[in-house]
Amino acid sequence: MALPPLAEKLSTALPPGAGAGIIFWIMAALTVIGALRVVTAKNPVHSALALILTLAAVSGLYVLLEAPFVWAVQLLVYTGGVTVLYLFVIFFSDLRALARQRWAHKGWLWSIPGLAVLLLLLVRALSGAGALARPLDPAHTTGTPGEIGKLLFGDLVIPFELSSVLLVVALIGAIVLARETKAGEEAGS
């Protein structure tokens, strides 16, 4: 099957393997732009849509890593399911009441030491990453559902369960915050 003229010119102009690099940088840029938009958007719906962009771009990175199971889970469960739950919470909360509240608390100063510790840990982990890197064994890099299941329910069962509990607690917290606002408005009227 012959390539279209433009695709044929591009395929001969680029060195072998350059296409994956270009796609990686596009997906990485979309991930960073979407993540920045999640935390800077004033409208919660826009923030949730940016979260969808971020999670979809991360799933594109999994395609480049040739991890089809993780790609499918990322796309279906996180980009689809979890984001829909967040959108339900946003739609059931009173956005006008949230817009009236001022989030200018002085408590953000207490987060600076924690952020400094996290930054220190990140720098330390990244500086030692080269020493810990080992060559990939092709027999163990297939990412089949069986291997992922053995890893998740074997060595990583505690972090896996803690992350699921964290997601549930965050969702319950968002629902409680939305309910408290409505209960306070009803009592005041």
C-alpha positions in Angstrom: 0.0 0.0 0.0 1.5 3.3 -1.0 1.8 6.2 1.4 0.3 9.6 0.6 2.8 12.0 -0.9 3.2 14.1 2.3 3.6 11.0 4.6 6.2 9.6 2.1 8.2 12.8 2.2 8.1 12.9 6.0 9.0 9.2 6.4 12.1 9.7 4.3 13.1 13.1 5.9 13.1 11.8 9.5 15.7 9.4 10.9 14.5 6.0 12.0 12.8 6.1 15.4 12.3 9.9 15.3 8.5 9.5 15.0 8.3 8.0 18.5 10.4 10.8 19.9 8.1 13.4 18.3 5.0 11.7 19.7 6.6 11.5 23.1 7.3 15.2 23.2 3.8 16.0 22.0 2.3 13.8 24.7 4.6 15.1 27.4 3.7 18.7 26.4 0.0 17.9 26.5 0.4 16.2 29.9 2.2 19.2 31.4 -0.1 21.8 29.9 -3.2 19.9 31.0 -1.8 19.4 34.5 -1.0 23.2 34.8 -4.5 23.9 33.6 -6.0 21.6 36.2 -4.6 23.6 39.0 -4.9 27.1 37.5 -8.4 26.9 36.0 -11.0 29.0 38.0 -13.9 27.0 36.7 -14.0 23.5 38.2 -15.5 22.1 35.0 -12.6 23.4 32.9 -10.3 21.9 35.5 -11.9 18.5 35.1 -11.7 18.8 31.3 -8.0 19.6 31.6 -7.7 16.5 33.8 -9.2 14.4 31.0 -6.6 15.8 28.6 -3.8 15.1 31.1 -4.9 11.5 31.7 -5.4 10.8 28.0 -1.9 12.1 27.2 -0.5 9.9 29.9 -2.3 6.9 28.2 -0.6 8.0 25.0 2.8 7.6 26.7 1.8 4.1 27.7 1.2 3.3 24.1 4.8 4.4 23.4 6.0 2.2 26.2 4.2 -0.8 24.5 2.1 -1.5 27.6 -1.4 -2.2 26.2 -3.0 -3.3 29.4 -1.9 -0.2 31.4 -2.9 2.0 28.4 -6.4 0.5 28.4 -6.8 0.8 32.2 -5.5 4.4 32.1 -7.9 5.3 29.3 -11.0 3.4 30.5 -10.8 3.6 34.2 -9.1 6.9 34.9 -9.8 9.0 31.9 -13.3 7.6 31.6 -14.6 6.4 35.0 -12.8 8.4 37.6 -13.2 11.7 35.7 -16.9 11.1 35.3 -17.2 10.7 39.1 -15.3 14.0 39.6 -17.7 15.6 37.1 -20.7 14.3 39.0 -19.4 15.8 42.3 -18.7 19.1 40.5 -22.2 19.2 38.9 -23.9 18.3 42.2 -22.1 21.0 44.1 -23.3 24.6 44.1 -20.7 26.3 42.0 -22.1 29.8 42.8 -21.5 29.3 46.5 -18.0 28.0 45.8 -17.3 31.1 43.7 -18.4 33.4 46.6 -16.0 31.8 49.0 -12.5 33.2 49.3 -9.7 30.8 49.4 -7.1 33.2 50.7 -6.2 31.2 53.8 -2.9 31.8 55.5 -2.5 28.0 56.0 -0.6 27.6 52.8 2.5 28.8 54.6 2.5 25.5 56.5 2.8 23.6 53.3 6.3 25.1 52.4 8.3 22.7 54.7 6.5 19.7 53.3 7.1 20.9 49.7 10.8 21.4 50.5 11.1 17.9 51.8 9.3 16.5 48.8 11.5 18.5 46.4 14.6 17.2 48.3 13.4 13.6 48.0 12.6 14.0 44.3 16.1 15.5 43.6 17.7 12.7 45.6 15.7 10.0 43.8 16.5 11.4 40.4 20.2 11.9 41.1 20.5 8.2 42.1 18.3 6.9 39.3 21.3 6.4 36.9 23.1 4.2 39.5 20.0 2.0 40.0 19.2 1.7 36.3 19.6 -1.8 35.1 19.2 -3.2 31.6 15.7 -4.4 30.7 15.1 -8.1 30.5 12.9 -8.7 27.5 11.3 -11.7 29.2 10.0 -9.5 32.0 8.9 -6.4 30.1 5.8 -7.6 28.3 3.3 -6.1 30.8 0.8 -8.8 30.4 -2.3 -8.7 32.7 -1.0 -11.8 34.6 2.4 -10.2 35.4 0.7 -6.9 36.4 -1.7 -8.9 38.6 1.1 -10.8 40.3 2.9 -7.5 40.9 -0.1 -5.6 42.2 -1.4 -8.3 44.5 2.0 -9.5 45.5 4.8 -7.0 46.2 2.7 -3.9 45.7 -0.5 -4.8 47.4 -0.2 -2.2 50.2 0.5 0.8 48.0 -2.2 -0.3 45.6 -4.8 -0.5 48.4 -3.6 2.7 50.0 -4.0 4.5 46.6 -7.6 3.2 46.2 -8.4 4.3 49.8 -7.0 7.7 49.1 -9.2 8.1 46.0 -12.3 7.1 48.0 -11.5 9.4 50.8 -10.9 12.3 48.4 -14.3 11.6 46.7 -16.1 11.4 50.1 -14.4 14.6 51.2 -15.6 16.4 48.1 -19.2 15.2 48.7 -19.1 16.2 52.4 -17.8 19.7 51.5 -20.6 20.1 48.9 -23.2 18.8 51.4 -22.0 21.1 54.2 -22.4 24.2 52.0 -26.0 23.2 51.1 -26.9 22.4 54.7 -25.6 25.8 55.9 -27.6 27.6 53.3 -30.8 25.7 54.2 -30.3 26.5 57.9 -29.8 30.1 57.3 -32.9 30.6 55.2 
